[in-house]
Amino acid sequence: MKRNSNMLLSVIICTYNRSELLSQALGSLICQTLEKKSYEIVVVNNGSTDNTSDVVRSVQRRYKNHIINLIEEKRLGLGIARNTGLLRAKGKYVTFLDDDAKADPNWLQESLRIFENIKPVPLVVGGQIIPFYSRQKPPWFSDRYEADFKGNKSRYLHKGESFSGSNMVVEKKTLLQYGGFEENVGMKGNILSVGEETGFFERVWDKSELEKIFYYCPDLKVYHLVPPNKTRVVYRLKRYFVSGQSSCVRYGKKKYTERLIYVSKSIGFLILSLIKIIFPPVYSFSFQGWIVERLGPVAWCLGFLSHFSGLSIKVNQS
């Protein structure tokens, strides 16, 4: 697809049955300080059965001076939807905003400023994820469970660190060069999974000869909604479990000896996590927080080892 010479950036929103939240995400992109003709908004409707398409068309009619494109992708999967949006994007750079998030007004302009002024030029630029709530969160629930914060100072990431997929900006050709997003992990409709972007970061760290690759700037802010179901203990444990499953899927591509070493480490980590459970809770936080932080690593190990054993368990996010 031929790229518009003025099109610097494509913002891709992949959405599934969240039409009531999508308008807020789109509104935050329409209010960006970056010149309108410099970016496009690409909405990938990932098999929604609600009025998502109607919402997008309504925004298109209302804001005709903005470039807003709607793509229908019936194959369920956040990784699939992101790759579809990536292939259709016309911008030199691409970024992804979740349908339940909203971007700071300077998000896009600040991202491009970093690419233009920071030397050496990073491959990927990212920032912080700041949670917000639709109702008052439980007293035990910590913002850090849903936040992505790497400090108040801009810096290059250390080896092994990565960004959240909902606040990273990368040159389109770079993302394609390193294989895009994983399609066998990540959200699929109502099925909970994570890690569709993790494989990309791992491949860059493994294959790139550069040391200064990912650049973090705290001024790049995305606000992410935390609905009530995500503040429940059961959901937090389920998220740990599916994270373990996703890690096993990624390590399934490694050599047998590497997989064996990692499985051994996972078993050791499981034993250590179980030992920690016998220690009494530290009541600087609530008992619910203790359950999440002590049993969470156990759930992660169980997810990893169950998938390694050939048992793939689908977990509903609700």
N, C-alpha and C positions, 0 to 999 in steps of 0.2 A: 504494500500500500504506500502510495506516494505521500511524503510528509510535507505539510504546510511549512514553508520556510520561516513563518512567524511563530509557529507553534513550538514553544519551548518545553511545555510540560503537560502531561496527561494525568489527571486524577481519576483513579478507577475505584468505583464503589460496587462491590459485589453484595447482592441482597437476596434474602429469602424470607418472604412473608413478614416483613416489618414495615409495611407501608406507613404506619402511624409514626414511625421514627425516622423514616427516610427523608421526609421534608426538612427536618432539623439538620441532618447531615448536608443536604443539598444547599440549604440556606447559608450554612457556614462557608461553603465554597463560593457561592455567589457573592458573598461579602468580602472576598479576599482583596487585599490591596494591590495585588499584581494586576497589570493591565489585562483586560478581558481577552484580547485577541492572542495573548501569549500562552493561554492554557485552555484545555478542554476538560469537560466532565464526562466521563464514560460510566454509565450505569449498566452493570451486567445483572440482569434479572435471572437468578439461578433457579428456575422452575417454580416460582412463587404461584400460589393459588389464590392470593388475595388481589387487591386492586393496585399492586405495585406499578404496573405499566401505566395505568391511568394517572397515578400521582406524578410520574415522570413526565408524561405528556402535558399535564397541567402546568408544571414548572417550565417546560420548554416554551409553551405559549405565553406564559407570563414574563419570561426573561429572554426575549428573542435576541438580545444583544450578546448573550452568552452562548458558548458552544457546548451544547448538551446532547450527548448521543445515548440512545438506548439499544442495548444488545440483549437478545434472548438466548440463554444457554440452558437447555433442558436437562443436561447431564448434571446431577447433583454432586456438589463437592466444592468447597471453597478454593482448593488448589486448582481445580479445573476451571472454575469461573475466573480466577485471577489470571491464569494463563490465556484464557480466551480474551479477556480485556487487554492483556499485554500485547497480544498479536494484532489487535485492532487499533491500538493506540497510535496516534500520529505524532506525539511529542518526542523530543530528544530525550527527555527524562520522564520517568513514570513514578507515581506514588500511589498508595492505596489507603483509602479511608473506610473504616467499618461503617455499616449502615446505622449503627447505634452510637456513633461518635460525632463530635463536632470539632472543627479545626479552628485554631487561633487565627484572627484576620491576617496576620503577617506570615503565616505558615509557609506559603508558597514563595513569596518574595524573599524571605530570609533564607530558604533552602537554596534558591538560585544564587543568592549573594555569596553563600559559603562556597559553592562550586566555582564561582568566578574569582574569589579572593584568597582562599586558603591554599597554601602550598606546603607540601606536595598535594596535588588535587586528589581528594579521596574518591574511592569507587562508589561508596554509599554514604549518605548523610542521614542522620536520624536524631530524634529528640526524645522528650519525655512524654509518657502517658499519665494523665491525671484523672483519677476516677471522680465521677459525680453520681448522685443517687436520686432516684425517683421518689423515694420516701426515706425517712430517717433510718440510718443503718443501725444494726444491733450494737450495743456498747462494746462487745468483745471483738467486733470485726475491725481489722486493721486496714487502712488504705493501701498499705504495701502489698497486700494480697493481689491487688489489681493494678497497682501502679508500676511504671517502668521509669525509674529515676537513677541516673548515674552520676549525680553530683551537680553542684551549682556552677562548675567551670567547664568550658568547652575543652575537648581533648580527643585524641585518637584512642580508639578502644584497644584494650590489651588482647592478645591472642586468645581466642576462644569465646570472647564476648560477642554479643550480637544485639540487634534491635528488634523491637516488636514489628510485626508485619504491617501494623496500622499506623506506624510513624517512621517510615523510611523512604528516602528519595534516591533513586538510582538511575543511571543512564540505561535506556532501553536495551541497547546492544550488549551492555554488561550483563544484565539479567538474563538475556537470551543465551549469551556465551556460556554462562554457568548453569544452564539447564532449567531456569525458571523455578516454578513452585512444585513441590511434591503433590501428586494427585492421589496417592493411596493413603494419605493421612490428612487431618484437618476436618473441619465441620462438613457434614453431609446431611443437609436438611436438619432434622431434629436430633441426629446422632452426634453425640459429643466426641470431639477429637481435637488435637492441637498439633502444631509443629510443621505446617505446610511450608513455612519460610525457613525453618531451621536448617534443612538440607542445603539450601542455597548458601547460607553463611558458612557452613562446614566445608563445602566445596571450595569456596573462595579462600578460606584459611589454608586448606590443604594444597591448593594448586597455584595460588598466586605467589610470586616471588617478592612481592612488596611487603613491607612491614606496617606502613601507615596506610591502612585500607579504609577503615570505617571511622567516620568523624561524628562525634556527639556534640550537639549544641543544646543546652537547656532552654534556649529561647524558642526552639521548635516545639510547640505545645499542641497536643491533641487531647481533648477531653472525652473520656470513654464512660458511657453509662453502665452502672452496675445495678441491674434490676434486683428485686428482693430475693429471687430464687438463688442468685449467686452469692448471697450472704448467709446461706445455710450451710451447716457443717457437712451434711451429706453431699452437697454439690462440690464443696472444696475437696473432699476425699475422692469423689468421682473424677475430678479434674487431675488429681495426682495419678490416679489409676490409668487414665487414658494417655497421660503424658508418658508413663512407662511403656505403654503399648506402642506409642508412636516412636519412641527411642529404639525399641526392638525392631520395628519395621525398617528404620534407617540403617541400623547396624546389620541387618540381614544382607546388605549389599557388600559388607566387608569380607575379607578373607576369613577362612574358617578359624585360623589361629587367633585372629583379632577378636572374632566373635566369642571364642571360648574364653579369652582373657576377660572380656567385658562381662560375660555371664558370671564368671568367678567373682569379679569385683561386685556385681550386683548381689550375689548371694552373701558376700561379706558385709555389704552395706545393709542388707536385710537383717542379718544377725545383730549388727550394731544398733540398728533402729529398734529392734525388739528389746535389746538390753536397756535402751534408754527409757522404754515404757515403764519399767519397774521402778524407776526413780519417781519420787513424789512430784506433783506439779509445782511449778514456781508460780505463786499467785500474784505476780506482778501483772499478769493478765488473767483472763477468765478461764474457767474449765473448758469452755468450748474452744478457745484459742489453743489450749494445751492439747486437746484432741486433734485439732487440725495440724499442729506443728509436730506432734509426736507420732500420730498415726499416718499423717500424710506421706512421709518417706516410706513407710511400710506398704501403703497402697501403691506407691510408684513401683516398688520392687515386685509386688505381686502382679501388677500390670505387665511389667517387662517379662517376668519369668513365665507367666501364663501364656503370653503370645509366643515366646520362644519355644514353649512346649507344644505349640500348635493349636492352642485354645484361644480363638479370637472372640472376644466378648463385646457385643455392641452395647453402648451405654447411652441412654436417652438423657438429654441435657436438662430436662425439666425435673 
